[in-house]
């Protein structure tokens, strides 16, 4: 009986620590090609002139001049968490920003996350990119990972917004 309880305790601890590790399983088209969305969004190729966005992106109505706003049509898992929306801003053929919106109301296990959705997103970004380079008094945190600056902030009570921009 002790052995079974010990094995269950170890399995529980391993399962809890695995929540902070970004996953590619079930990651829409990005999992299918073997790359996590966050790694794709941090690659230098994405920010190059004329780079094509991977996946099925739908243009939003209301294009203003050279600025084009696109939404990812496929589901995406970003930092191990299902995204409510992923959008891209492209100007004159260059991707300027990728924005990921997480919505706590759309997550099945939102109530089981200690510290809430924002804490989970920050923990998962930290697991990938290391400690934040900057933090604002309002809770916005910025990280550098490969060729991207990743900025996370709370938006309203139950949403978290993460922006990927090219690192300078």
C-alpha positions as CSV (number, residue, x, y, z in Angstrom):
1,X,0.0,0.0,0.0
2,X,2.9,2.4,0.8
3,X,4.5,1.7,-2.5
4,X,1.3,2.6,-4.4
5,X,0.8,5.8,-2.4
6,X,4.5,6.7,-3.0
7,X,4.1,6.1,-6.7
8,X,1.0,8.2,-6.9
9,X,2.6,11.0,-5.0
10,X,5.6,11.0,-7.4
11,X,3.3,10.9,-10.4
12,X,1.3,13.8,-9.1
13,X,4.5,15.9,-8.5
14,X,5.8,15.1,-12.0
15,X,2.4,16.0,-13.5
16,X,2.3,19.4,-11.7
17,X,5.8,20.3,-12.8
18,X,5.1,19.4,-16.4
19,X,2.5,22.1,-16.6
20,X,5.2,24.8,-16.8
21,X,6.8,23.1,-19.9
22,X,5.6,24.4,-23.3
23,X,4.2,21.5,-25.4
24,X,3.9,20.9,-29.1
25,X,1.3,18.1,-28.9
26,X,-2.1,19.1,-30.1
27,X,-0.7,22.4,-31.4
28,X,-2.7,22.7,-34.6
29,X,-0.6,23.0,-37.7
30,X,2.5,23.9,-35.6
31,X,2.5,20.6,-33.7
32,X,2.0,18.8,-37.1
33,X,5.2,20.3,-38.4
34,X,7.1,19.6,-35.2
35,X,7.6,23.1,-33.9
36,X,5.9,24.8,-31.0
37,X,4.2,28.1,-31.9
38,X,6.4,30.1,-29.5
39,X,9.5,28.8,-31.2
40,X,8.1,29.7,-34.6
41,X,7.3,33.2,-33.3
42,X,10.8,33.6,-32.0
43,X,12.6,32.5,-35.1
44,X,14.5,35.1,-37.2
45,X,12.9,33.9,-40.4
46,X,9.4,35.1,-39.3
47,X,10.6,38.7,-39.0
48,X,12.4,38.8,-42.4
49,X,11.2,40.9,-45.4
50,X,8.6,38.8,-47.4
51,X,8.4,36.0,-44.9
52,X,5.3,33.9,-45.3
53,X,3.3,33.1,-42.2
54,X,2.9,29.3,-41.6
55,X,-0.6,28.1,-41.2
56,X,-4.0,29.3,-42.4
57,X,-4.3,33.1,-41.7
58,X,-7.4,35.1,-42.5
59,X,-7.2,38.8,-43.3
60,X,-9.4,41.1,-41.3
61,X,-11.5,43.6,-43.1
62,X,-10.4,47.2,-43.0
63,X,-6.8,47.1,-44.3
64,X,-5.3,50.6,-43.7
65,X,-2.5,51.4,-46.2
66,X,0.3,48.9,-45.9
67,X,-0.9,47.6,-42.6
68,X,-2.5,44.2,-42.8
69,X,-4.1,42.4,-39.7
70,X,-4.5,38.6,-39.9
71,X,-6.0,36.0,-37.6
72,X,-4.8,32.4,-37.3
73,X,-7.7,30.2,-38.4
74,X,-6.3,27.0,-36.7
75,X,-6.3,26.3,-33.0
76,X,-2.9,27.0,-31.4
77,X,-1.3,26.0,-28.1
78,X,1.2,28.6,-27.0
79,X,3.4,28.1,-24.0
80,X,1.4,24.9,-23.3
81,X,-1.9,26.8,-23.0
82,X,-4.7,26.9,-25.6
83,X,-4.9,30.4,-27.1
84,X,-8.3,32.1,-27.5
85,X,-6.9,34.1,-30.5
86,X,-3.7,34.5,-32.4
87,X,-3.2,37.5,-34.7
88,X,-0.5,39.0,-36.8
89,X,0.2,42.5,-37.9
90,X,2.1,42.8,-41.2
91,X,3.3,46.1,-42.7
92,X,4.6,46.2,-46.3
93,X,5.3,42.5,-46.3
94,X,7.1,42.4,-42.9
95,X,5.6,40.8,-39.8
96,X,5.7,43.5,-37.1
97,X,3.8,41.8,-34.2
98,X,2.2,38.5,-33.3
99,X,-0.4,38.8,-30.5
100,X,-1.7,35.9,-28.6
101,X,-4.8,36.3,-26.4
102,X,-5.5,33.8,-23.6
103,X,-9.0,33.8,-22.0
104,X,-9.4,32.1,-18.6
105,X,-13.1,31.6,-19.3
106,X,-12.3,29.3,-22.2
107,X,-9.9,27.0,-20.3
108,X,-11.1,23.8,-18.8
109,X,-8.7,23.8,-15.8
110,X,-8.6,27.6,-15.1
111,X,-9.9,27.2,-11.6
112,X,-7.1,24.6,-10.7
113,X,-4.2,27.0,-11.6
114,X,-2.8,28.5,-8.4
115,X,-2.3,32.2,-9.1
116,X,-4.5,32.2,-12.1
117,X,-3.9,32.3,-15.8
118,X,-1.4,35.2,-15.7
119,X,0.8,33.3,-13.3
120,X,0.6,30.2,-15.4
121,X,1.5,32.2,-18.6
122,X,4.5,33.9,-16.9
123,X,5.7,30.6,-15.4
124,X,5.6,29.0,-18.9
125,X,7.4,31.9,-20.6
126,X,10.0,31.9,-17.8
127,X,10.5,28.1,-18.4
128,X,11.3,28.8,-22.0
129,X,13.0,32.2,-22.0
130,X,14.4,32.6,-18.5
131,X,13.7,35.5,-16.1
132,X,12.0,38.6,-17.3
133,X,14.3,41.4,-18.5
134,X,11.8,44.1,-17.5
135,X,8.8,44.4,-15.3
136,X,6.4,47.3,-15.0
137,X,4.5,48.3,-11.8
138,X,1.3,47.3,-13.6
139,X,2.5,43.7,-14.0
140,X,3.7,43.8,-17.6
141,X,6.7,41.6,-18.1
142,X,9.2,41.4,-21.0
143,X,11.4,38.5,-22.0
144,X,13.9,38.0,-24.7
145,X,13.9,34.7,-26.5
146,X,16.0,34.1,-29.7
147,X,14.9,36.8,-32.2
148,X,11.9,38.0,-30.3
149,X,10.9,40.2,-27.5
150,X,8.0,38.6,-25.6
151,X,5.7,40.9,-23.6
152,X,3.0,39.6,-21.4
153,X,0.3,41.6,-19.6
154,X,-3.1,41.2,-18.0
155,X,-6.1,42.5,-20.0
156,X,-9.2,42.8,-17.9
157,X,-9.8,40.3,-15.2
158,X,-9.7,37.0,-17.1
159,X,-7.5,37.7,-20.1
160,X,-3.8,37.7,-20.7
161,X,-2.2,39.2,-23.9
162,X,1.3,38.1,-25.1
163,X,3.0,40.1,-27.9
164,X,5.9,38.8,-29.9
165,X,7.9,41.5,-31.7
166,X,11.3,41.4,-33.3
167,X,14.2,41.9,-30.8
168,X,16.3,44.9,-31.7
